[in-house]
Amino acid sequence: MNDQIIELAERRPKTFGRRKMMPRACVVDGKRHLRAFLAEVLEDLGFVTSECASADELQIVLTSELPDLILLGIAADGIEPGTFLQTLVREAFDGKVLTVGARESIIVRAVQQVGEEYGLAMLPPLTTPFAAETLRERVAMLLPDEPAPSPAVHVGEALHAGWLELWYQPKIDARTLIRCGAEALVRMRHPTWGVVPPAYFIPEERDPHLRDLSEFVIERAVQDWHYLLERQSPVDLSVNLPASYLKEPQAVRDLCRRMPTHPAFGGLTIEIDSEEAIRDLDLLTEIAREMRLHNIGLSIDNLGANWPSLMDMGKIPFIKLKADRHFVTGSGNDRLKRTVCRHIVELAQGYGVHTVAEGVESRADLVAANELGFDHVQGFLFGKPMPLKKFARSELTRTVMAQE
């Protein structure tokens, strides 16, 4: 093996570093679950990831995706690392190589030594078990110093290419700290830019693709609900839709028809931005009445200083009022924020509907939400939005241990 690598290293041409908007990484491991885990950790750090289990797959990735990092999993009963080193040398790989394996592993040390001898840029090995911060330190030189600018990608292109997916953030009962549902949030997984938040691609209200995006969210949420049902107890989901979508009678009928008929289905909550909801209260009241017959409820989202607009109504069409994160985060130490949140809770109690505090990011926020009387809480204290499979594997199925 060593003679082959020597010959390949001598033939390898000199190359220059590549600059990308987002760093790319390829996870090489013979075990699928380990590849998925390592890829998720790298994605959380900001990498665009790919996976491969054979040298042939690695060769394709090297020529088509130009990764900046190869994360090479090494186990005593795993893949033959020498074959992968040969592939890296033959393809003139000029990125970084990070080996992952057991502490004091003879194989890890051997791979590290051979890789360094033949000119590969070997990072210090990552020994298992490891913390995410340790991995970040190993690959810090590949991470961009500043956030990448928004990609010039229209949502229509993303829908056509299949780049969109739903991520899920848990909603928690404020008193028991048991998960009581999840909010679906749309994300774009762009092949160059990585995971892109919705602020960069959500179309304007008059954009015709807004309906297509709404249809995608509904269809995918129903599919994901069935996926979660098969792997854990049923989860009550909420989705975000524009009020303009619900103004179309056929869209509402199609939405109602898509609801699962499974007896475990607890209903779907549709969150409407507060400004849109207040502007169309009369119409939404009629729509809410029809949708309740199909186990669909409306919730008002991002409610803040505009809460007085909902006063003095005989009946409110919403099943929940959700306080804007701007007024929840830091409410324990900010009198103005706390006052707004208190009015929202009192307003909801007067109408007999539940309340959600979004933006709970510290224990102080949680204490404040409990003191104010919120029914549910949501925020980074309990988990960031995460891909479907990661959400399904999360340990939030029953009890959440709130940690800062």
C-alpha positions as CSV (number, residue, x, y, z in Angstrom):
1,M,0.0,0.0,0.0
2,N,2.7,2.5,1.0
3,D,4.6,2.1,-2.4
4,Q,1.4,2.9,-4.3
5,I,0.8,6.0,-2.2
6,I,4.4,7.2,-2.7
7,E,4.0,6.9,-6.5
8,L,0.6,8.7,-6.4
9,A,2.0,11.5,-4.2
10,E,4.9,12.1,-6.5
11,R,2.5,12.5,-9.5
12,R,0.1,14.8,-7.6
13,P,0.0,18.3,-9.1
14,K,0.3,21.4,-7.0
15,T,-3.1,23.1,-6.4
16,F,-4.3,26.2,-4.8
17,G,-6.9,26.5,-2.1
18,R,-10.5,27.0,-3.1
19,R,-12.7,29.7,-1.7
20,K,-16.4,28.9,-1.2
21,M,-19.4,30.6,0.3
22,M,-19.9,27.6,2.6
23,P,-17.3,24.9,3.5
24,R,-18.0,21.4,2.2
25,A,-17.3,18.2,4.0
26,C,-17.5,14.5,3.1
27,V,-18.1,11.9,5.9
28,V,-16.4,8.6,5.1
29,D,-17.5,5.7,7.2
30,G,-18.8,2.2,6.7
31,K,-21.6,2.5,9.1
32,R,-24.7,4.5,8.0
33,H,-25.8,5.7,11.4
34,L,-22.3,7.0,12.2
35,R,-22.2,8.8,8.9
36,A,-25.6,10.4,9.6
37,F,-24.5,11.5,13.1
38,L,-21.2,13.0,12.0
39,A,-22.9,14.8,9.1
40,E,-25.5,16.3,11.4
41,V,-22.8,17.7,13.7
42,L,-20.9,19.2,10.8
43,E,-24.1,20.7,9.4
44,D,-24.7,22.4,12.7
45,L,-21.3,24.0,12.4
46,G,-22.2,25.3,9.0
47,F,-20.8,22.7,6.5
48,V,-22.5,21.4,3.4
49,T,-22.1,17.7,3.8
50,S,-22.1,14.5,1.7
51,E,-21.5,10.9,2.8
52,C,-19.8,7.9,1.2
53,A,-19.1,4.3,2.3
54,S,-16.7,3.2,-0.4
55,A,-13.6,4.4,-2.3
56,D,-15.6,4.6,-5.5
57,E,-18.1,6.9,-3.9
58,L,-15.3,9.0,-2.5
59,Q,-13.7,9.4,-5.9
60,I,-17.0,10.7,-7.3
61,V,-17.4,13.2,-4.4
62,L,-13.9,14.5,-4.9
63,T,-14.4,15.2,-8.5
64,S,-17.9,16.5,-8.4
65,E,-18.3,18.4,-5.1
66,L,-14.7,19.5,-4.3
67,P,-14.9,19.1,-0.5
68,D,-12.7,21.1,1.8
69,L,-12.7,18.4,4.5
70,I,-12.7,14.6,4.6
71,L,-13.9,13.2,7.9
72,L,-12.6,9.7,7.9
73,G,-14.2,7.3,10.5
74,I,-11.9,4.5,11.6
75,A,-12.9,1.4,13.5
76,A,-11.2,-2.0,14.1
77,D,-14.1,-3.7,12.3
78,G,-14.7,-0.9,9.8
79,I,-13.5,0.1,6.3
80,E,-9.9,-0.3,5.0
81,P,-8.4,3.2,5.4
82,G,-5.5,2.6,3.1
83,T,-7.8,2.4,0.1
84,F,-9.2,5.8,0.9
85,L,-5.8,7.4,1.4
86,Q,-4.8,6.1,-2.0
87,T,-7.9,7.7,-3.5
88,L,-7.2,11.0,-1.8
89,V,-3.6,11.1,-3.2
90,R,-4.7,9.9,-6.7
91,E,-7.3,12.6,-6.9
92,A,-4.8,15.3,-5.7
93,F,-7.0,16.2,-2.7
94,D,-5.7,19.5,-1.2
95,G,-8.2,19.9,1.6
96,K,-8.0,18.8,5.2
97,V,-8.3,15.2,6.5
98,L,-9.7,14.5,9.9
99,T,-9.6,11.0,11.3
100,V,-12.2,9.9,13.9
101,G,-11.6,6.8,16.0
102,A,-11.1,5.4,19.5
103,R,-8.5,6.9,21.8
104,E,-5.2,5.1,21.7
105,S,-6.2,3.3,18.5
106,I,-3.2,1.8,16.7
107,I,-5.1,2.1,13.4
108,V,-5.8,5.8,13.9
109,R,-2.1,6.5,14.6
110,A,-1.0,4.5,11.6
111,V,-3.4,6.3,9.3
112,Q,-2.3,9.7,10.7
113,Q,1.4,8.9,10.1
114,V,0.9,7.5,6.6
115,G,-1.3,10.5,5.6
116,E,1.3,13.0,6.8
117,E,4.2,11.2,5.1
118,Y,2.5,11.4,1.7
119,G,1.5,15.0,1.8
120,L,-2.1,15.0,2.9
121,A,-3.1,17.8,5.3
122,M,-3.9,15.7,8.3
123,L,-5.6,17.5,11.2
124,P,-5.1,16.2,14.8
125,P,-7.2,13.1,15.2
126,L,-10.6,13.4,16.8
127,T,-11.0,10.6,19.5
128,T,-14.4,9.3,20.5
129,P,-16.4,10.2,22.4
130,F,-16.1,13.9,21.6
131,A,-17.9,17.1,22.2
132,A,-19.2,19.3,19.4
133,E,-16.9,22.1,20.5
134,T,-13.9,19.9,20.1
135,L,-14.9,19.2,16.5
136,R,-15.4,22.9,16.0
137,E,-11.9,23.6,17.2
138,R,-10.4,21.0,14.8
139,V,-12.1,22.5,11.7
140,A,-12.1,26.2,12.8
141,M,-9.8,27.3,9.9
142,L,-12.5,26.1,7.4
143,L,-15.4,28.0,8.9
144,P,-16.2,31.4,7.4
145,D,-15.3,34.5,9.5
146,E,-18.6,36.2,8.6
147,P,-22.1,34.8,7.7
148,A,-22.4,34.2,4.0
149,P,-24.7,36.7,2.2
150,S,-28.1,35.5,1.0
151,P,-28.0,33.4,-2.1
152,A,-29.7,34.6,-5.2
153,V,-32.1,31.7,-5.4
154,H,-35.8,32.1,-6.0
155,V,-38.2,29.8,-4.1
156,G,-39.6,28.6,-7.4
157,E,-36.2,27.1,-8.3
158,A,-35.8,25.6,-4.8
159,L,-39.2,23.9,-5.1
160,H,-38.4,22.5,-8.5
161,A,-35.0,21.3,-7.5
162,G,-36.3,19.7,-4.2
163,W,-34.1,21.8,-2.0
164,L,-36.8,22.6,0.6
165,E,-37.5,20.6,3.8
166,L,-39.2,21.1,7.1
167,W,-37.3,21.4,10.4
168,Y,-39.0,21.0,13.7
169,Q,-38.7,22.9,17.0
170,P,-40.4,21.4,20.1
171,K,-43.2,23.2,22.0
172,I,-43.1,22.5,25.7
173,D,-45.8,22.5,28.4
174,A,-44.7,25.4,30.6
175,R,-45.6,23.6,33.9
176,T,-44.7,20.0,33.3
177,L,-41.8,20.6,30.8
178,I,-43.2,17.7,28.7
179,R,-43.2,18.1,25.0
180,C,-46.7,18.9,23.7
181,G,-46.0,19.5,20.0
182,A,-43.7,21.0,17.5
183,E,-43.6,23.9,15.0
184,A,-42.6,23.1,11.4
185,L,-40.2,25.6,9.9
186,V,-39.2,25.6,6.2
187,R,-35.5,25.5,5.4
188,M,-33.6,25.4,2.1
189,R,-30.7,22.9,1.8
190,H,-28.9,24.6,-1.1
191,P,-26.1,22.5,-2.8
192,T,-23.6,25.4,-2.5
193,W,-24.9,27.6,0.3
194,G,-25.8,24.9,2.7
195,V,-28.8,25.3,5.0
196,V,-30.5,28.6,4.3
197,P,-33.1,30.2,6.7
198,P,-36.4,31.3,5.3
199,A,-35.8,35.1,5.6
200,Y,-33.6,34.7,2.5
201,F,-36.1,33.0,0.2
202,I,-39.7,33.4,1.4
203,P,-41.5,35.2,-1.5
204,E,-43.4,38.4,-1.3
205,E,-47.2,38.2,-0.7
206,R,-48.0,38.8,-4.3
207,D,-45.5,36.3,-5.7
208,P,-47.4,33.4,-7.4
209,H,-44.9,30.9,-5.9
210,L,-46.2,31.7,-2.4
211,R,-49.1,29.3,-3.0
212,D,-46.8,26.6,-4.2
213,L,-44.7,27.0,-1.1
214,S,-47.8,26.8,1.1
215,E,-48.8,23.6,-0.7
216,F,-45.4,22.1,-0.1
217,V,-45.5,23.0,3.6
218,I,-48.9,21.3,4.1
219,E,-48.0,18.2,2.1
220,R,-44.7,17.7,3.8
221,A,-46.0,18.3,7.3
222,V,-48.6,15.6,6.8
223,Q,-46.0,13.2,5.5
224,D,-43.7,14.0,8.4
225,W,-46.5,13.5,10.9
226,H,-46.9,9.9,9.6
227,Y,-43.1,9.4,9.8
228,L,-43.1,10.5,13.4
229,L,-46.1,8.4,14.3
230,E,-44.2,5.3,13.1
231,R,-41.2,6.1,15.2
232,Q,-42.6,7.5,18.4
233,S,-45.9,8.7,19.9
234,P,-47.9,11.1,17.8
235,V,-46.8,14.8,17.7
236,D,-49.2,17.7,17.3
237,L,-47.8,19.9,14.6
238,S,-48.2,23.5,13.7
239,V,-47.3,25.2,10.4
240,N,-46.9,28.8,9.2
241,L,-49.1,29.9,6.3
242,P,-49.9,33.3,4.9
243,A,-53.5,34.6,5.4
244,S,-53.6,35.2,1.6
245,Y,-53.5,31.5,1.0
246,L,-56.5,30.9,3.3
247,K,-58.5,33.5,1.3
248,E,-58.8,31.0,-1.5
249,P,-61.9,28.7,-1.0
250,Q,-60.4,25.9,-3.0
251,A,-57.1,26.1,-1.1
252,V,-59.0,25.7,2.2
253,R,-61.0,22.8,0.9
254,D,-57.8,21.1,-0.3
255,L,-56.2,21.7,3.0
256,C,-59.1,20.1,4.9
257,R,-59.1,17.1,2.6
258,R,-55.4,16.5,3.2
259,M,-55.8,16.0,7.0
260,P,-55.0,12.5,8.2
261,T,-57.9,10.3,9.2
262,H,-55.8,8.3,11.6
263,P,-57.4,8.1,15.1
264,A,-54.1,9.3,16.6
265,F,-54.2,12.6,14.7
266,G,-54.7,15.4,17.3
267,G,-55.1,18.2,14.8
268,L,-53.1,20.7,12.8
269,T,-52.4,24.2,14.0
270,I,-51.9,27.0,11.4
271,E,-50.0,30.0,12.6
272,I,-50.8,33.3,11.0
273,D,-48.7,36.4,11.5
274,S,-50.4,38.9,13.8
275,E,-50.4,41.8,11.3
276,E,-52.0,39.7,8.6
277,A,-54.5,38.2,11.1
278,I,-55.6,41.6,12.5
279,R,-56.1,42.9,9.0
280,D,-58.4,40.0,8.0
281,L,-60.1,39.1,11.2
282,D,-63.7,39.0,9.8
283,L,-62.6,36.6,7.0
284,L,-60.5,34.4,9.2
285,T,-63.4,34.0,11.6
286,E,-65.5,32.4,8.9
287,I,-62.5,30.3,7.7
288,A,-61.7,29.1,11.2
289,R,-65.3,27.9,11.7
290,E,-65.0,25.7,8.6
291,M,-61.6,24.3,9.4
292,R,-62.4,23.4,13.0
293,L,-64.8,20.7,11.6
294,H,-61.7,19.1,10.0
295,N,-59.5,19.3,13.1
296,I,-57.6,22.4,12.1
297,G,-57.1,25.4,14.3
298,L,-55.8,28.9,13.7
299,S,-53.1,30.5,15.9
300,I,-51.9,34.1,15.9
301,D,-48.2,34.4,15.7
302,N,-45.7,37.2,16.6
303,L,-48.2,39.0,18.8
304,G,-46.6,42.0,20.5
305,A,-47.3,45.6,21.0
306,N,-50.3,45.3,18.6
307,W,-52.2,43.2,21.1
308,P,-54.8,46.0,21.8
309,S,-56.2,45.4,18.3
310,L,-57.7,42.1,19.5
311,M,-59.6,43.7,22.4
312,D,-63.3,44.1,22.7
313,M,-64.1,41.2,20.3
314,G,-67.1,39.1,21.1
315,K,-65.3,35.9,20.0
316,I,-61.8,35.3,18.7
317,P,-61.3,32.8,15.8
318,F,-57.9,31.6,17.2
319,I,-57.1,28.7,19.4
320,K,-53.8,30.1,20.6
321,L,-52.0,33.5,21.0
322,K,-48.3,33.4,20.5
323,A,-46.1,36.1,22.0
324,D,-43.4,37.5,19.8
325,R,-39.9,36.3,20.8
326,H,-38.8,40.0,21.0
327,F,-41.0,40.4,24.0
328,V,-40.3,37.0,25.6
329,T,-36.5,36.9,25.4
330,G,-35.2,38.8,28.4
331,S,-38.7,39.4,29.8
332,G,-37.5,38.4,33.3
333,N,-35.4,41.6,33.5
334,D,-37.2,44.0,31.3
335,R,-40.3,45.7,32.7
336,L,-41.7,46.8,29.3
337,K,-41.4,43.3,27.8
338,R,-43.0,41.7,30.8
339,T,-45.9,44.1,30.7
340,V,-46.6,43.3,27.0
341,C,-46.5,39.6,27.8
342,R,-48.8,40.0,30.8
343,H,-51.4,41.8,28.6
344,I,-51.2,39.0,26.0
345,V,-51.8,36.3,28.6
346,E,-54.7,38.2,30.2
347,L,-56.2,38.8,26.7
348,A,-56.0,35.1,25.9
349,Q,-57.5,34.1,29.3
350,G,-60.4,36.4,28.6
351,Y,-61.1,34.6,25.4
352,G,-60.5,31.2,26.8
353,V,-57.6,30.3,24.5
354,H,-54.0,29.0,25.2
355,T,-50.8,31.1,25.0
356,V,-47.4,30.3,23.8
357,A,-44.2,32.1,24.7
358,E,-41.7,31.9,21.8
359,G,-38.1,32.9,22.4
360,V,-37.4,31.2,25.8
361,E,-33.6,31.1,25.7
362,S,-32.7,31.1,29.4
363,R,-33.9,29.8,32.8
364,A,-34.9,33.4,33.6
365,D,-37.1,33.5,30.5
366,L,-38.7,30.2,31.6
367,V,-39.3,31.5,35.1
368,A,-40.9,34.7,33.8
369,A,-43.1,32.7,31.4
370,N,-44.4,30.5,34.2
371,E,-45.0,33.5,36.5
372,L,-46.9,35.3,33.7
373,G,-49.1,32.3,33.1
374,F,-48.1,31.1,29.6
375,D,-49.4,27.6,28.8
376,H,-46.6,26.6,26.4
377,V,-43.1,27.7,25.8
378,Q,-40.7,27.4,22.9
379,G,-37.1,28.4,22.3
380,F,-33.5,27.5,22.2
381,L,-33.5,26.5,25.9
382,F,-35.4,23.4,24.9
383,G,-33.9,22.9,21.4
384,K,-33.2,24.6,18.1
385,P,-35.2,23.7,15.0
386,M,-33.8,20.5,13.7
387,P,-34.2,18.2,10.7
388,L,-37.0,15.6,10.8
389,K,-34.8,12.6,11.5
390,K,-32.9,14.3,14.2
391,F,-36.1,15.5,15.8
392,A,-37.4,11.9,15.7
393,R,-34.3,10.7,17.5
394,S,-34.3,13.5,20.1
395,E,-34.8,12.7,23.7
396,L,-37.6,15.2,24.0
397,T,-40.3,12.5,23.5
398,R,-41.4,12.6,27.1
399,T,-39.5,14.9,29.5
400,V,-37.3,17.8,28.7
401,M,-34.4,18.7,30.9
402,A,-34.0,22.4,30.5
403,Q,-30.3,23.3,30.3
404,E,-28.6,26.5,29.4
